[in-house]
Amino acid sequence: MDRSAMTVGPGMDLPIMHDSDRYELVRDIGSGNFGVARLMRDRESNELVAVKYIERGEKIDENVQREIINHRSLRHPNIVRFKEVILTPTHLAIVMEYASGGELFERICNAGRFSEDEVLTQCMLLLIFSIVSAVGFYMHLLSLVLQARFFFQQLISGVSFCHDMQVCHRDLKLENTLLDGSPAPRLKICDFGYSKSSVLHSQPKSTVGTPAYIAPEVLLKKEYDGKIADVWSCGVTLYVMLVGAYPFEDPDEPKNFRKTIHRILNVQYSIPDYVHISLECRHLIKRIFEADPAKRISIPEIRNHEWFLKNLPADLVQKTTMNQYEEPDQPMQSIDEIMQIITEATIPAAGTNILNQYLTGSLDIDDEDMDEDLESDPDLDIDSSGEIVYAM
């Protein structure tokens, strides 16, 4: 399909792509500090895609560059597929696979918690149906058919591939795991904004992530192995699926982040008596929640653990390679092409509203600006959302 184009800079003949050329808007699907996410439809293939829009200018920083380059290298069925970046007159747009099943976090919230195994026996299903039909919320409880081990196996498969490609995610959590729309949902890891490549960078030492999921060594302001830190976050995800609560949060003070951090550093957690978890699963959780990274179980060891191997889907038995998930009809953008687009995106769009407000003297300080001022306080180490974004 023809796309309108214009020159983006001296010595470049890279086109600026517009949404109307290839993609049409279906609806907005989310927003955040990054900007807006939209569900779009590819006019050529009729495929639905998710497009993340980031305003051109100062928001296009090295974190955005790292997110795009790292994500581009990861072609795996348990990772949201990167498709392309597009430069519009006002935004940088990141086009990705659309996971129609929503967040795994939402599935947990609706279910309360999962049991270990994916498949309930037909007898159990009939029993559940007969009991809860009378109460009128059987659909809610039947969602428990989709269970913790099944999703954890897929999570580890995706994380294992990331690590094989020398990328550590550094912000693994339920909110960053999506599901496709299939009857047996496939888990998809997303959001590589905090990811780091051990090929291109030194060992990470910045404190990033979300307190409930963060590993002890990440809190200590020293260099750490990002891959082993990812293991800890996977363990928190497994615990939440099984228990329906975070392992290191005080249930009486869930927003007390400093108390959460104290419990993480001292590995203070317990499994409630009312939750049935097998001895094999408890053993795996204990091996994951090890404060000493050198003693913590690794991803390869998890893949060989007795609990992990039970009911392991056939497509997760053999490691997959990136080439198996290349799309012959849609070549990946080259790194050079992506870097050209990102470089141009760092230039603010001409004639933006904020520029006009500044020129007319009508620019006001909004709540977000005030939040940034608060975050500059050296005594603060956690922002109001509970997300740690810089060294403590």
N, C-alpha and C positions, 0 to 999 in steps of 0.2 A: 504494500500500500504506500502511496506517495505521502510524504510528510513535509509540511512547510518547514523552511529552514532559514536561518540567518546566521551571519558570521558572528562567532562568540568572542573573538579577540584576535590580536595580531598574530599572523602565522598559523591560525587555526581555521579549519573548515568544518568544524564539528557543528551539527545542527542543533538548534534549540527545538525541543519537541513539545508539542502542545497536547493537552488531554484530548482535545477534539479531533486530533489526527488519528489516534488509534484507540483510545479508551473513552468510554462514556460513563458518567457518574451513575451509580445505582443508589448509594446512600452513604452518609457518614457512619463510621463504625467505632470511632473513639477519638480521644484527644488527650494531650498531656503536655509536659514541658517542651517536648520536641516539636509539637505542632498538632496536625490533624491526620487521622488515618481514614481512608475512604475505601469503600467497596466499589470497584470499577469493573466494567465489562470490556473485554478485548473485542473490538468490532470485527476483527478478522476471524478469530477462532471461536468467538462467543464464550470464551473462558472467563470466569470470575477471578479477579486478582485483588489483592490488598495493596493499597498505595499509601505510603507514609510521606507526608509533605513536611519539609523543614524549610522555614523562611530563609531566603538567601541573605548572606551577610555574616555577621559575627557568630550566628548559631552553627554555621558550617565550620567546625573546628576539627582538631586532630581526632577527637573521639568519634565524630561522624565518619571521618575517613577510615579509621580503624574498623568501625562497625561494618562498613560496606566492603572493604577489602577482605576482612576475615570471613564475612558471611558469603561472599562470592565463592570462596574456595571450598565451601562445605556442601557437597551434593550427596544427600543421604535421605532415605525415606522417613527418618525420624527427626529431620530438621526442615523447618520451613524453607522452601526453595527460593533463593534469590533469583530474580529474573533480569532486571536491568535498572539503571538509573536514568532519569530523564530531567533535563533542565527546562523549566518553564520561565516565563518572564519574571516571576516573583518567588518561585520556590525550587528547591531540589526535591525531586520525587523518587522514592525508592519503591520499585515494583516487586512484589513478592507473591508467592503462592498464598491463596486464600484458604484458611482452615475453617470450614463452616460449622464445626462442632463447638466452637468457643473455647474458653479457658478450662483447663483441668480444675483450676481453683473453683470455678462455678459449679462444676460437677460434684466436687467434694462438699461445697456449701449446701447443695440440694440434697445430697445423700446423707450428710452428717459425718459418716466415715465409711470406709470400705472394709470388707473382710479380705483375707489373704488371697483367696483363689478367685479366678475370673468366673468360673462356671459353677452355678448352683445346679443341683440335681433337679430333675423334672418334678420329683416329689416335693422338694423344698419350694419350688416355684408355685406349685399348686397350693401348697399350704399357705404361703405368703399371700397369694391371690385371694384365697378364701377368707383369710383373716382380715386383710386390709380393705377388701372391697366393701365390707360392711361399714367401714369408717369413711370411705370415700377418697382415699389418697393412695391407691395401689400403685399408680404410676410413679409416685415419689419413691416408694420402697423398692419397686422393681428395678430402679436405676442402680441398685446395689449389685446387680448382676455383673456390672463392669468393675473389676476389682483391682486391688493394689498391686499384686504381683505382676499382672499383665502390663500395667502401665510402667511399673518400675523396670521391667525387663526392656521395654522400649526406650525409656529414659537412658538407661545405662548403655544401650546400643548406640544411641545418638551421641552421648557424651564420649564414649569410647572412640567414635569416629572423629569427633572434634580433636581429641587428644592425639590420635594417630596423625592428624593434619597439623599438629603442633599449635593448636588453638585451645586456650582455656577460657571458659565462658565467664566465670567470676560473678555471675548473678543468677544462678540457677534457682528457680522457685516455681511454685505452682502457677503463678500469674504469667510466667514466661514459658509455659508449656500449653500448647493448643491441641485441639483434637480435630481430625477431619470428620466428614459427615457419614462415614461408613458404619454399618451395623455393629462391627467390632472396631471401635474407633482406633485409628492410628495416631499415636502421640507425635507432636511436632514441636521441637525446641525452637524458640524464637528470641528476638531481642539480643543482639550481640554488641550493644552499646558499651558494655564494660569489658568486652573480651580482649584478650591479649595474645599475641603470637610469640612463641618462644623462638621462632626463627628470626623474626625481625626486631625483637626487643629483648632487653635483659629480663631477669626474673622480676615479677611484679613485687612491689613493696607498698603501693598505695592502698589505703583502706577504702574499698568500695563494696557496695552490695546492700543487702537488707538485713538488719540486725538479727532477726529470727533465724536466718539461714547461714549466717556468716561463721566461718571456722575460727577457732581460737588464735591460730598463728597470724591470721589476717589482722587481728586487733592489736598486735604487738609492735607495729611500726617497723618491722624488719622484713628483709627479703623472704619470700615464701614460695613454695612450689604451687603454682596455680592449679595444676592438675589434681594434686592431693586435696587442695582446698575445695575443689569442685565435688570431690567425693563426699565431704562433710555435708554440703548443700543437698546432694542426692539423698543422704541419710535423713535429713530433716524432711524432705519431700515424702519419703517413704513413711516416716513416723506420722506425719499429718494425715496421710491417706488412711492409715490404720487406726489412729486414735481420734482424729478429728480436732486436734489441738496442737499447738506448737510445743516442742519438747522443752524449750528453755525459757518460755514465758511464765511468769507468775500469774496464775488464773485470776488472782485478786487484783493484780496491777498489770494487765497486759500491755499497757502503753508506757510502762516504766522501762525505757530502753536501757538505762544504766543497770538496772537490776537484771535484765535479760543478758546483757553483756557479762555481768559478774557470774551468772549461772553457766554461761557458755565457757568462760575461762576455767571454771571449776568442774565442768561436765556434770552439772546437777540436773538430772532428768529422771523420770520414772514412768513406768507403764501402768495405767490404772488397772485395778483388779477386775473391773467389769469388761475389759477388752481382752478377747482371746487371741493370743499370738503364739505361734508354735515356738518350740525351743530353738529350731534352726533359724527362724526369723529373728528371735531375740539375740542369738549369737551374732548374726550379721549386723544388726543395729549396734551392738556393743563394739564390734570391730570397727565400725564406721565412726562412732562417737569416741574416738581416741584422741586425747589432747595432743599427744606427741605425733606430729606428722610422719615421723620415721616408723612408727609402730602402727599407723592407721592402714587399714586394708586398701589395696589399690584397685583400680578399675579392672585390670586383668584378673586379679584374685576374686573380685566380686563375680565376674563372668564364670568362674569355676566353682563358685560356692554352691553347696547342696541346695539351699533354698532357692537361689536364682535359677538353677538348672531345671527345677521341677516345672512341668507343663510349659517348657520353653517353646514358643512358636518356631516352626521350621525355618521361617525366613530370618530369624535372629540367630540361628545356630552358626552359620558361616558369616564371617566378616565380609562386608560389601566394599567395593571400590568406587571411587568417584566416577570412573568412566561408565559404570553401569547406569548412572543416573544423568548422564549428559542427554540433552534433547537435540537430536540431529536437525530438527526443523527450526530450532531457536538457539543459535550459537551464543555462548557466553560472551559478554562484552570483555574486551581486553582490559588489562589493568591500566595501560596507557590511556585508553579511551575514557575509562572511569575517572582517572586522575585529572584529565583535561576538564571533564565536566565539573568535578568537585572544585578545581581551581577557579573556574569561572563562577561557580556558585558562591564563592566567598565574597564576591563583589555584590554589594547591596543593590537591590532592584531600584532603578531610577523612578522617582515620583511616588514613592510609597507614602502611606498616610502619616507615618511617624515623622518622615522628613517634612511633609507639608505642615504638620502641627508644630514642628520645631521652628520652621521659617516664619510661621504666623504668630509665634509666641503663645500657642495654646496647648503646649505639651504639659500634661499633668503627670505627677508621680502616682502610679497605680499600686495596688496591693502587691503585685509581683516584685516591683522595685523595692518596696518596703521589706519584703521577705528576703531579698538579696542583701539588704543592709543588715538585717538580723543575722544572716548566715555568715557575715563577715566578722562577727564577734569572735575573737580568739578563744573565748571560754566555751563556745558552743561547738560540739562535735557531731551532733545529730540534728538533721533538719526536722521540721514539724511533721513531715510525712513518715518519719521513721526510717528514711533511707540514708545510709552513710555514703557520702560522696567524696570525702577527702581524708587525708591521714589525720588520725587522732593524736 
